Each structure stands twice: as C-alpha cells, then as structure tokens.
Amino acid sequence: MLDEFYRMFYGDDSPARSFHVNATSGLGTRLAPFDFQMALTIRWTIGDVSSRGFDALGLSIAGARAVFGPRQRYVVCVNTIDPESARARLGRLANYVEWHDSTGEIPPWIVSRLDPNMAEGVAWKFAPVPVVPESHVLSLDNDVILWRLPSAIREWLTDGDSLLIAEDVWACHGQFARFCPDEPRNSGIVGFPPYFDAETKLRALLDEAGVCLSSETDEQGLQVALVTSEKHRVVTVSEVSICGYFRPHLLELGSCGAHFVGVNGKHLHFAHEFWDGKRAEVEQQLGLSIRQVDELNTPR
C-alpha cells in the first residue's frame, strides 16, 4: 500500500531525492544547509521498533507530506540501529526524507540525569535537542498519522512564538507531574518556534526537579512541563485521537489524525491486532488526503 501512496503522491517517473546517511558514525550526520523557503521542519525519532512501527512511520511520512507539502523539511532521527537498515525497512518513501543518525547524540547533561535501569527508548527525543533551530520544528511520534491539518497546528504556525503539545486521555507525566497541568497532555506531537532555547529551559527543569528519568512517562512529563510553562497551543483528541485497544484509549480515529498507542512494541499483540484492524481506515483517510492534494495541484 505504501508503494501506492508513493505513486499517487510522487508519480512513477518522479526521481527519488537521496540524502547522505552516515551508517557507521555514532556522532550522526550533518544535515543539509537550511533553506529559508522551508518554513517548517517535521521530525520523527525511530529506533529498533516492531515492523508495524515502521509501517506506521511510512504512513506518518505520507500523511505529513500530503498535509504540509513537499517544500517543507522532513527529517527522521535514527537511534540504536543502522540508518541504512531503517531506510530499507521503510521502502521507497525513505527517499523523501532526510535521515540523521542520532545514536550517541543524547546531550551529556541529559545522560547524567538518566536512571541506569531506565527503560529502553527513554530520552531519544532529545537526540539532538535542536534539530533545525532556524525553523518551526514539529516533532511527531512515528505512530502519529495526520491526514488533515489540526487547527492548533495552524494557529501555532501563525503565532510565530507559541509552543505546541497534544491532549491525552489520561495524565502520564511521571516524576514531573507537579510541573504539569492537571489536564492530560501527550508528547506525541510537540512543536517549537524558530530559535526557541529548549536546552536552557530543560536544564532548569531538571535541576529544579532533582530526579533521574527512569521511564517514558518521565520523558513525556519533562516535555509537557517545558511546553506548558510557555505560551502554547493544544491539539485536541477530537482532531488527533489517542487510539488504542485498552481503555481509556479511544477506539475511533480523530478528524485530522490518530496516535496509535503501543504499535512500536514488539510483543504487544493486542496493540498490533488493533493497528491491523484500523489500517484500512487509515489508508482510506490518507488516500483521500493525497487525492485532494493532487486535485489542487492539477492545472485547470
């Protein structure tokens, strides 16, 4: 199905745009020079997740390009696995994003705050902290799939100085709960304006909290605390649902997208079955979105 999206969006004769990938260096690759015609950078973080996690990433990339257009910048930060292997697992859509090897790029000031027994996957969203500081940066979890532009993202881009976070169905803010609002928030969608100094603010939060990150909920709580301490917009669950098998996760897709909880886990069979059952509906929404883009771009 991803090849079908490839043909619908890019055409069979469209040459693939290739980017250099440093598959061996733990320091990551240097990203291409910033293009000031690119007002937005969309960033994903991916590691050694399940095959369905890569499937979701492909659909997430297809949806983002349909929503935001080809002139924006699309970057996948890869950790703990060979970036060339990650590209191969994604297929032809891999040629339409930049690939950055972020293994080894968690900043030392965060590494010192990680519990030695932390769950695998914690803190990779901070590798690196500023991916492209010159532009708005929208960080999407690989299992967040958009097919329409949520109103909060439109407002965030228009504001020029606000931050962005997603609504959740229940609060999972870990050891940073006291710095977070009572309303549940989710870090599957996070946005920063250009030149936002996230490092200084994250350092201050870590110093004030005086704790070590030991779980994904701690990582999420740290991001929620950062974003909600500033002027910010919130993507609602009615537009991008927190979608999953176990309650209180929602069974239905949002009007603009969905965040599929648990898809990345290799042994979360209920989450995989739920994803398999919803995939056709997601494909339908993406197909409609991509066809609308084609119609708008077709000369009349």
N, C-alpha and C positions, 0 to 999 in steps of 0.2 A: 504493500500500500504506500510506503514512503517513496518508492520509485514513481508511483502515480502522481503523488504530490510534486515530486521533482519535475516531471514532465509538464504538469499543469502550470506550475509557477515559473519555471525557467525555460521550458521548451527542450526538445530533443537536441537541437543544434546549438544550444547555448553553451559556450565554453566554460568549464569549471574554473573558478578562481582559486588558485592554490596559495597556501601560506607556508612559510618555513616552519618546521617543527623541530626543536632540539629534543630528540628522544632519549638522550643519554645524560645530559647535564641536570643535576639536581637544583641548579640555580634558576631554571626556567628560561624562556626565550624572550628576546627583546621584541616588544610589539611594534608594529609599523608606525611611522610618524602620524601624529594626529591630523586629521583632515577637518578643517573648520566648517566644511559643508555637512559634516556629520554632527548633528545636534544631540544625539543620544547614543550611548553605548549600552547594549544589553549583554549581561554577563551571566554565565552559568558556571557552576562548580560540579565536577564529576570525578568519582573515584572508581573503585572496584565494586560496582553495584551489580544487581541482577540484570539479566538480559532484558527484562521488562523495564528496568530503569533506563537502559539505553534506548529502548523503543519509545519511552515517554520523552526522552531528550530530543529524539528526532522529530516527534510531533510538536514539541515545545518550540523548536527552532522554526519549523514550517509555519506554525501559528504566529510567532513573533514577526517573522518576515512579512507575512500577509498583513498584520496589523500595523507595523511601523514602516514597512517599505524597505527597498534594497539599499537606500543611501545611508542608512544608519550603520553602526558598527556592531558586530556580533562576535563575542569572544567566549570560548569555552576554556576554563582553567581546569587542568587535569592534575590529579594528585594520586600518588601511590601506584599508578600503572603507567605503562609506556604510552605516550600520546599517540604513536602510530597504531597501536593496538586499539585505542579508543576510537580513532578515526575509522578503522576497519569495521568496528562493531556498529558504527553509525551508518555507514554506506555512503551513497553519493551526496547526501546533504552535508557531509563533512567538508566538502569543498567550498561551502558558502558561509563558513565561519572561520575566525582565526582560532588557532589552538595554542595555548600557553601552558607550558609545563610548570606547575606551581609547587611541585614536590620540593620541600626544603625551604619554602618561602614564608612559612608562618613566622611573623616577626619575633625576635628573641624576647621582647617584653611581654608577648603573649605566651610563648613557650614556657617562660618561668612561672606562669600562672596556670599551667595545666596539671591536673592530677596525674601522677604516673600511671594510675589504673583507669584512666579515662576511657570511655567507650570509643571505639574506632570511628573516625569521621568527625570528631569534635574539632572545631577551630579552623577547618579548611576554608570556610567562607572568608577568613581574614588573610588568605594567602593568594595574592598580596592584598593589603588593605586598600590602597588606591590603585585601581586597575588602569583607568584613564581619567586623571583628575580634571582635564580640561573640559569635559562634557558632563551632562547629566548621565548618571550611571544607574541603570535599572538591573538589580540582581534578582534573577528568577531561579528558584529551585528547578532541577531538571524535570521534576514531576508536576510542574505548574504549566498548564497549557492554556493559552489565550486564543480566542478567535474573534473577539471584538475588543475595542479599546474601553476599559473601565473609566468611568467619569473621574475617579480620583487620580488616575494616572494622567489624564488630560489636564486636570487642574494643577497637578504637581509640575508638569512641564511648563504650563502657562505661568505659574507663580514665579519661577526662577530662583527662589530661595528656600522653598519648603522641602521637607523630607517626606518619605513615603513608607508605609507599613500596611500589612493586611490584617483584617479582622479574623479572629479564630472562633471556634465554637466552645472552647473552654481554655482557661488560663494555664499555660505550661511555661512558667518563667523561671523555674528553678531557684537558685540562690539569689537571684536578682529581683525577686518578686517585690521586695519593698521599694524598689526604684521604678516599678512599672505601674501603670494604671490598673484599676480594678477590672476594667473591660479587657476581655481576652484579645491578644494580638499574636500574629504569626509572622515569622521572618522568612516565609517562602517567597514573599515579594517585599523588597526593600529598595528604596530609591534615595540617592543623594544628589544635590545640585552641584554645579561645577565648583571646583576648588574648596569643597567642604573639608574641613580639617577633622576627619574622623579619628585619626590617631591620638591627638591631644585629648579629645573627649573620652575615648575608650580608656586611655591610660588613667585619667582622673576617676572614671567609674570603677576600674579595677582596684585602684588604690583605696577608694572610699569603701568598697565592698569588703576588701581584705580576704577574699576567698580564692580557691582554685577551681577552675572549670573542670567538672567531672562527668558531665553528661550533655546530651544535645539540648536539653531544656535549659541548662546554664548558658550555652552558646546563644540560644534564642532569647533568653531573658536579657543578656547583655546587649543584644542588638535592639530589642524592644525598648530597653531603658534609654539607650542612646537616642533613638529616633523620637520617642515620645517626650523627651526633655526639650525638644525643639519644636518650632512650628512644623506641623506635619499634616498629611492627608492620609485617609484610611480607605483601602479597597475593601468593600463590604463582601460578606459571604453570599449575599444575593447575586452579586456580579461574578465573583470568583469563589465558588463553594469549596469548603474543606471536605473533600469527598472520600468516603471510605466505608468499609464493611462494619466496623464496630462503632456503636453509638458512643458519644453524641455526634460523630462524624455524619455528614449528610449523604443521602443516597442519590440525590439529584445533582445534575450539573448546574453551574451558575449561568446567568445570561451572557456573560462575557468569557467565561473560562472555568477551570476547575483545578484544584490542587489535590492530587491523588496520594493520600497518606499510605505509607508502607510499601509502595511499589519497589523501592530500591532494595529492600531486604531480600536476601537470597532464600530465606526459609519461611517467609511469611505467606503461607499458601492461601489463606483466606483473602489477603490483600491482592494476591496475584489473580485469584478467581474473580474478585470484584473488578479489577482492571480489565481482564479478558471480557467480562460481560458488558463493560461500558465502552470498550474501544471503538466499536462500530458507530456508536452515537457521537463519540469524539471526532471520528473520521468524517462523519456527515457534517458536523459543525465546521470543521476545518475546510472541507470541500466547498461548502457554501461561501466561506470567507474568502478563499483563494479565487473562486469563480467571480466574486464581486470585484476583487482587485483586477482581475483580467478584463472584466467588462469596463471598468473605469479607465483602464489603460489602452483600450482598443479605440483607434481613430474612427471617428464617425463622419 
